[in-house]
């Protein structure tokens, strides 16, 4: 039997294959970790922008006839937890972290009902849902379902923390890139947040009257 420094060649071959497999595995895990939010397990902003760039390329790529660009759409939903600072101030930052993780868990459960939905934590209490191949009307239906589902109570160390979230929806159109779509969704989200703030202030005024 041929050997290399006393070891049979087949054993050296096995060792090399296992070492290469381990290196590939570690590289894949590193790439996955670099695209994942460490707190919630959602995709991070970098991953979200990569996905949106891919959607842009899909729409503008080799199939990007005017007819294709007119009919292929992707939509985004921007989401923001209402009065999140108040959660941190009242219950502490650990509670805030728990709320963020619970929100992602709820969103992921909803994603299972639509396999193309992708959840991204953009930063802080802001999230992005990407819906490839979805019209504005379809995205609006999804946003309303998410809004209703996130109107809930999170339990944390005996405390009952009520949460709600505001949403903005936008879809791609010819001549509008991914960044523009996010800007449009953010503008819709801002209007929703303003309406929630007004409603909350009205509730406070009524509370003082009693």
C-alpha positions in Angstrom: 0.0 0.0 0.0 1.3 3.4 -1.0 1.8 5.8 1.9 2.7 9.4 2.5 4.9 9.9 5.6 3.5 6.6 6.9 -0.2 7.4 6.3 -2.1 5.6 3.5 -3.2 7.9 0.6 -6.9 7.0 1.1 -6.8 8.4 4.6 -5.1 11.6 3.5 -7.8 11.9 0.8 -10.5 11.6 3.4 -8.9 14.2 5.7 -8.5 16.7 2.8 -12.2 16.2 1.8 -13.4 16.7 5.4 -11.2 19.8 5.8 -12.7 21.3 2.6 -16.2 20.4 3.7 -15.6 22.1 7.0 -14.2 25.3 5.4 -17.2 25.5 3.0 -19.6 25.0 6.0 -17.9 27.8 8.0 -17.9 30.1 5.0 -21.6 29.5 4.5 -22.3 30.1 8.2 -20.3 33.3 8.1 -22.2 34.6 5.1 -25.5 33.6 6.7 -24.6 35.4 10.0 -23.5 38.5 8.0 -27.0 38.8 6.6 -29.0 38.1 9.8 -30.0 40.3 12.6 -28.4 38.8 15.7 -31.2 39.8 18.1 -34.3 38.8 16.2 -33.1 36.3 13.6 -34.7 38.3 10.8 -32.7 39.3 7.8 -30.7 42.5 8.2 -30.7 45.7 6.2 -27.8 44.6 4.0 -29.7 41.4 3.1 -32.9 43.4 2.4 -31.1 45.8 0.0 -29.5 42.8 -1.8 -32.9 41.2 -2.3 -34.4 44.5 -3.6 -31.5 44.9 -6.0 -32.2 41.4 -7.2 -35.8 42.3 -7.7 -34.8 45.4 -9.7 -32.5 43.3 -11.9 -35.2 40.7 -12.4 -37.6 43.5 -13.6 -35.0 45.2 -15.8 -33.0 42.2 -16.9 -32.9 40.3 -20.2 -36.7 39.9 -20.0 -37.3 43.6 -19.3 -39.5 44.4 -22.3 -42.0 47.2 -21.6 -44.7 44.6 -21.3 -42.7 42.6 -18.7 -41.9 45.8 -16.7 -45.5 46.7 -16.8 -46.9 43.5 -15.5 -44.1 42.2 -13.2 -44.2 44.0 -9.9 -42.7 43.6 -6.4 -44.1 45.4 -3.4 -42.7 46.4 0.0 -44.4 46.9 3.3 -42.6 49.1 5.9 -43.6 48.6 9.5 -42.8 50.4 12.7 -43.8 49.5 16.3 -45.9 52.2 17.7 -44.6 54.1 20.8 -41.6 51.7 21.1 -39.6 54.3 23.1 -42.4 54.3 25.7 -42.0 50.5 26.0 -38.3 50.9 26.7 -38.9 53.8 29.1 -41.6 52.0 31.0 -40.5 48.4 31.1 -36.8 48.6 30.3 -34.6 47.7 27.3 -34.8 44.0 28.0 -38.5 44.2 27.5 -38.0 46.2 24.3 -35.7 43.4 23.0 -38.4 40.8 23.9 -41.0 42.8 22.0 -38.7 43.0 18.9 -38.2 39.2 19.0 -41.9 38.6 19.5 -42.8 40.8 16.5 -40.4 39.0 14.2 -41.8 35.6 15.4 -45.4 36.8 14.6 -44.3 38.1 11.2 -42.5 34.9 10.4 -45.6 32.9 11.2 -47.5 35.0 8.8 -44.8 34.5 6.2 -45.5 30.8 6.2 -48.9 31.6 4.7 -47.1 33.3 1.8 -43.7 31.7 1.0 -42.4 34.6 -1.0 -42.6 37.1 1.9 -39.3 38.1 3.4 -38.9 39.8 6.7 -36.1 42.4 7.2 -35.2 44.3 10.3 -34.0 47.7 9.0 -32.9 49.0 12.4 -34.4 49.8 15.8 -38.1 49.1 15.7 -38.4 49.4 11.9 -39.1 46.4 9.6 -39.4 45.8 5.9 -41.5 43.1 4.3 -40.6 42.3 0.7 -43.2 40.6 -1.5 -41.8 39.6 -4.9 -44.4 39.3 -7.7 -47.1 41.1 -5.7 -49.3 44.0 -6.7 -50.2 47.0 -4.6 -53.6 45.5 -3.9 -52.2 42.2 -2.8 -49.6 43.9 -0.6 -52.3 46.0 1.1 -54.2 42.9 2.0 -51.1 41.4 3.5 -50.3 44.7 5.4 -53.8 44.7 6.9 -53.4 41.1 8.0 -50.1 41.9 9.6 -51.5 45.0 11.3 -54.4 43.0 12.9 -52.0 40.2 14.0 -49.6 42.6 15.6 -52.4 44.3 17.6 -51.6 42.1 20.6 -50.1 41.9 24.1 -46.6 40.6 24.9 -45.9 39.1 28.3 -42.6 39.9 29.9 -41.7 39.1 33.5 -45.3 39.3 34.7 -46.0 42.5 32.8 -48.6 42.7 30.0 -47.2 45.0 27.2 -49.7 46.0 24.6 -48.3 46.6 21.1 -49.5 47.8 17.8 -47.7 48.7 14.6 -48.1 51.1 11.7 -47.6 50.1 8.1 -46.8 51.7 4.7 -47.2 50.0 1.4 -45.8 50.7 -2.1 -45.1 48.8 -5.3 -42.7 49.0 -8.2 -43.7 50.7 -11.4 -41.7 51.3 -14.7 -39.1 53.9 -14.0 -39.2 53.5 -10.2 -36.2 51.8 -8.6 -36.1 49.8 -5.3 -35.0 52.8 -3.2 -37.9 54.9 -4.6 -40.3 52.1 -3.6 -39.0 52.2 -0.1 -39.3 56.0 0.0 -42.9 55.8 -1.1 -43.7 53.1 1.5 -42.0 55.2 4.2 -44.1 58.2 3.2 -47.3 56.1 3.7 -45.9 54.8 7.0 -45.3 58.3 8.2 -48.9 59.2 7.5 -50.1 56.1 9.4 -47.8 56.9 12.3 -49.1 60.5 12.4 -52.7 59.2 12.5 -51.8 56.8 15.4 -50.1 59.6 17.3 -53.2 61.8 16.9 -55.5 59.0 18.1 -53.2 58.3 21.1 -53.2 62.0 22.1 -57.0 62.0 21.8 -57.2 59.1 24.2 -55.0 60.9 26.6 -57.2 63.9 26.6 -60.2 61.8 27.3 -58.4 60.1 30.1 -57.7 63.4 31.8 -61.4 64.3 31.6 -62.4 61.4 33.8 
